[in-house]
Amino acid sequence: MFNLLVFTLVGVGAQLVDGALGMAFGVTATTLLIFSGVGAAHASAAVHLAEVGTTLVSGASHWRFRNIDWKVVLRLGVPGAIGAFLGATVLSSLSTEAAAPVTAAILLAIGVYVALRFSVRPPAVAHARTSPHTAKFLSPLGFFGGFVDASGGGGWGPITTSTLLSRGKTAPRTVIGSVSASEFLVAVSASIGFLVGLGHESLGNLLVVAGLALGGALAAPFAAWLVSRVPATLLGTAVGGVIVLTNAYKLLGVADAGPIASASVTCAIVGAWIALLAVSWKRSRLTPAESSGALERLGVPTPVPLRETVIDGAGNPRQ
């Protein structure tokens, strides 16, 4: 019962992050599971089995609110499923000792990317409800994202969502909805890959799967509220720092680093994390006028707001 509670809390934490950012359920849950002592391959297998249910519900919800471009789902999800299957079989073939540092290194790289992405250059905002991207761009992105997601225990959202948002050509709601729907294909394919690679061992962590799924379901409403209260830039930077710090600690242990080296690396990471949090906080506190001033200093022209034409009582138009 205690273990179920622990894994449920892990699911709650991962869903809070994913619900607020549209990404990082897998990377957050896998990081916390590995840190609690679960093997890399088994942690990734449990997370992806739990995601089969959570992504199905998420995709259906986004479809209900018309946040999906089905062309993106197919062009991104099918190659992603192929990459996820290959990534799952590769991770399953590694020993526990070999898989741990590989997974930690991938998660650390993703954590650095997420922290920098949300602090230094937040995703652009667009309003197009359909994506102009072709299969030539989406298919390699999906394959790479799926492979990293399965082999590293997470990364589909940080790679695909951030890349598509950074292009600034599609509305964020459409990007997040399409990526969430396509992640169902990735989760199913990765789960099959782990079943092939690990056999029945991949089903031995049903308690972990149940806890993650239950925690995700419980946290989903609060996550929806949280996204409207906490700036995404600040939350993304905070999550990225946690992922980096946790996996750096894991790699230092594997490398058998001395106490001085470990303390130095930890202090450097914490210092950089605090600096990025300060940048994110300052960015989140800018008013629209201050943001426009910052754009002008960078040489970007400030858009002129359109004036609405109003017809007065005499039938004459006025601005």
Sequence and secondary structure as in RCSB ss.txt:
>XXXX:A:sequence
MFNLLVFTLVGVGAQLVDGALGMAFGVTATTLLIFSGVGAAHASAAVHLAEVGTTLVSGASHWRFRNIDWKVVLR
LGVPGAIGAFLGATVLSSLSTEAAAPVTAAILLAIGVYVALRFSVRPPAVAHARTSPHTAKFLSPLGFFGGFVDA
SGGGGWGPITTSTLLSRGKTAPRTVIGSVSASEFLVAVSASIGFLVGLGHESLGNLLVVAGLALGGALAAPFAAW
LVSRVPATLLGTAVGGVIVLTNAYKLLGVADAGPIASASVTCAIVGAWIALLAVSWKRSRLTPAESSGALERLGV
PTPVPLRETVIDGAGNPRQ
>XXXX:A:secstr
 HHHHHHHHHHHHHHHHHHHHS  HHHHHHHHHHHTT  HHHHHHHHHHHHHHHHHHHHHHHHHTT   HHHHHH
HHHHHHHHHHHHHHHHHHS HHHHHHHHHHHHHHHHHHHHHHHHTS       SS    HHHHHHHHHHHHHHHH
HHT  HIIIIIHHHHHHT S HHHHHHHHHHHHHHHHHHHHHHHHHHHGGGGGTTHHHHHHHHHHHHHHHHHHHH
HHTTS HHHHHHHHHHHHHHHHHHHHHHHTT  HHHHHHHHHHHHHHHHHHHHHHHHHHH  HHHHHHHHHHTT 
         EE TTS EE 
